[in-house]
């Protein structure tokens, strides 16, 4: 029984450690990776610097540099995609270069979270509002100049809190904990049964051993 308690405690500690490792604290940097697509050729994922990443639960704006794709001629549009968080939520391809010359793109991220968990990410490209263009006129100049690289894109991160009562997640935790407890219990029962079976076989073999009759004296 003492062994069962130790195994159960170790299993519970491991489970809590895994769960806590996957959560975020307010203000934590959320990992962000980017890749590009030009002429159907795609780059690999590139991790972004912390200053370009979202921070958990904090609305913020960043200016993200977009490097010039290889063999860029301007004849085709240039798209980028993002991978967000330890959970690796992926966005669709977002058109950033190749829009109408008068339009300067801005990327809006909506990040949904509950407690310390990132629940999902939505990203879309819109046209930069006039007021933003006045505040970031250098970005507009770069987009109007085909020779100016890297381009810089304004990115807005907006966080939306969802209900903390996650029925589906709660069921997963409940069934996961129950499965782990059943597994530990089954292993303990199996170990105990093995020991009892070995003791039974040993005692049975000894009891059923050949009897030795005393020698008769004539």
C-alpha positions in Angstrom: 0.0 0.0 0.0 2.9 2.3 0.8 4.3 1.6 -2.7 0.9 2.5 -4.3 0.9 5.9 -2.5 4.4 6.7 -3.6 3.7 5.8 -7.2 0.4 7.7 -7.2 2.1 10.7 -5.7 4.9 10.6 -8.3 2.4 10.2 -11.1 0.3 13.1 -9.9 3.4 15.3 -9.5 4.5 14.5 -13.1 1.0 15.2 -14.4 0.8 18.6 -12.7 4.4 19.5 -13.9 3.4 18.7 -17.5 0.2 20.8 -17.2 2.0 23.8 -15.5 4.7 23.7 -18.2 2.1 24.3 -20.9 0.5 27.3 -19.2 1.5 31.0 -19.3 1.7 33.7 -16.7 0.5 37.2 -17.4 3.1 39.1 -19.5 5.0 36.0 -20.6 6.3 36.1 -24.1 4.4 33.7 -26.4 6.6 32.1 -29.0 6.1 33.2 -32.6 7.5 31.8 -35.8 7.1 33.0 -39.3 7.6 31.6 -42.8 7.1 33.1 -46.3 5.7 32.0 -49.7 6.7 33.5 -53.0 6.1 31.9 -56.5 4.8 28.7 -54.6 8.3 28.4 -52.9 8.1 28.4 -49.1 10.7 29.1 -46.5 11.2 27.2 -43.3 9.9 28.4 -40.0 11.9 31.2 -38.4 11.6 32.0 -34.7 10.9 35.7 -34.1 12.6 37.9 -31.5 10.8 38.5 -28.2 10.1 42.1 -29.0 8.0 41.0 -32.0 6.1 38.3 -30.1 2.8 38.6 -28.3 2.8 38.9 -24.5 0.3 36.7 -22.7 -2.9 38.7 -21.8 -1.4 42.1 -22.9 -2.7 44.0 -25.9 0.2 45.5 -27.8 1.5 46.7 -31.2 4.8 45.8 -32.7 6.5 46.6 -36.0 7.6 43.3 -37.7 10.3 43.3 -40.4 9.5 41.3 -43.5 12.7 40.2 -45.4 13.0 40.3 -49.1 12.2 36.8 -50.6 14.8 35.2 -52.8 14.5 35.9 -56.5 11.9 38.6 -55.8 10.8 40.4 -59.0 7.5 41.9 -57.9 5.6 39.9 -60.5 3.8 37.9 -57.8 2.4 38.5 -54.3 4.4 37.7 -51.2 2.6 35.9 -48.3 3.6 35.0 -44.8 2.2 32.6 -42.2 2.6 32.4 -38.5 2.9 29.7 -35.8 1.9 30.9 -32.4 2.6 29.5 -28.9 3.9 26.3 -27.5 0.7 24.8 -28.9 1.8 25.8 -32.5 -1.4 27.4 -33.6 -1.0 28.1 -37.4 -2.5 31.0 -39.3 -3.5 30.9 -43.0 -1.3 32.6 -45.6 -1.5 36.4 -45.2 -0.9 38.6 -48.2 1.4 41.4 -47.2 3.3 42.5 -50.4 1.5 42.7 -53.8 -1.6 44.5 -52.7 -2.7 47.8 -54.3 0.0 50.4 -54.2 -2.1 52.7 -52.1 -2.8 50.2 -49.4 -0.5 49.6 -46.5 -1.3 46.3 -44.7 -1.7 45.8 -41.0 -1.9 42.4 -39.4 -4.5 41.9 -36.6 -4.1 39.0 -34.2 -6.9 38.0 -31.9 -5.7 35.6 -29.3 -8.2 33.7 -27.1 -7.2 32.5 -23.7 -8.7 31.0 -20.5 -6.7 31.1 -17.2 -3.1 30.4 -18.2 -4.0 28.5 -21.4 -3.9 29.8 -25.0 -7.1 28.6 -26.6 -6.8 29.8 -30.2 -5.5 32.4 -32.6 -7.1 34.3 -35.5 -5.0 36.5 -37.8 -6.1 38.7 -40.7 -4.7 41.4 -42.9 -6.5 44.7 -43.2 -5.7 48.1 -44.6 -3.9 50.4 -42.2 -6.2 53.2 -41.0 -5.4 56.8 -42.0 -4.4 57.8 -38.5 -1.9 54.9 -38.3 -0.4 56.0 -41.6 0.2 59.4 -40.2 1.9 57.9 -37.1 3.9 55.4 -39.1 4.7 57.3 -42.4 8.0 55.5 -42.8 6.1 52.2 -43.2 4.0 53.6 -46.0 7.1 55.0 -47.8 8.8 51.5 -47.7 5.7 49.9 -49.2 5.5 52.5 -52.0 9.2 52.0 -52.8 9.8 48.6 -54.5 13.5 48.7 -53.7 13.1 49.3 -50.0 13.7 46.1 -48.1 13.0 44.8 -45.5 9.4 46.0 -45.4 7.9 46.6 -42.0 4.4 45.6 -41.1 2.5 46.9 -38.1 1.1 44.0 -36.0 -1.6 44.4 -33.4 -2.1 41.7 -30.7 -5.5 41.7 -29.0 -6.4 39.3 -26.2 -9.9 37.9 -25.5 -10.6 36.0 -22.4 -13.0 33.1 -22.7 -14.9 31.2 -20.0 -12.7 29.6 -17.4 -15.1 26.7 -17.2 -14.0 24.5 -20.1 -16.3 21.5 -20.2 -14.3 19.6 -22.8 -11.0 20.4 -21.1 -12.4 19.3 -17.7 -13.5 16.0 -19.1 -10.1 15.4 -20.6 -8.5 16.1 -17.2 -11.0 14.0 -15.4 -10.7 11.0 -17.7 -7.0 11.4 -17.9 -6.6 11.4 -14.1 -9.0 8.4 -13.8 -7.0 6.5 -16.4 -3.7 7.2 -14.6 -5.1 6.1 -11.3 -6.6 2.9 -12.8 -3.3 2.1 -14.4 -1.4 2.6 -11.2 -3.9 0.5 -9.3 -3.8 -2.3 -11.9 0.0 -2.4 -11.7 -0.1 -2.6 -7.9 -2.7 -5.4 -8.0 -0.7 -7.2 -10.6 2.4 -7.0 -8.5 0.6 -8.2 -5.4 -1.0 -11.1 -7.3 2.4 -12.1 -8.7 3.9 -12.2 -5.2 0.9 -14.2 -3.9 1.0 -16.6 -6.8 4.7 -17.2 -6.4 4.2 -17.9 -2.6 1.2 -20.2 -3.3 3.2 -22.2 -5.9 6.1 -22.5 -3.6 4.0 -23.7 -0.6 2.1 -26.1 -2.9 5.2 -27.6 -4.3 6.6 -28.1 -0.8 3.4 -29.6 0.5 3.0 -32.0 -2.4 6.6 -33.2 -2.4 7.4 -36.9 -2.2 7.0 -38.4 1.2 9.8 -40.5 2.7 8.7 -43.6 4.5 10.8 -44.6 7.5 12.9 -47.7 7.0 11.6 -50.9 8.4 13.8 -52.9 10.7 13.5 -56.7 10.4 
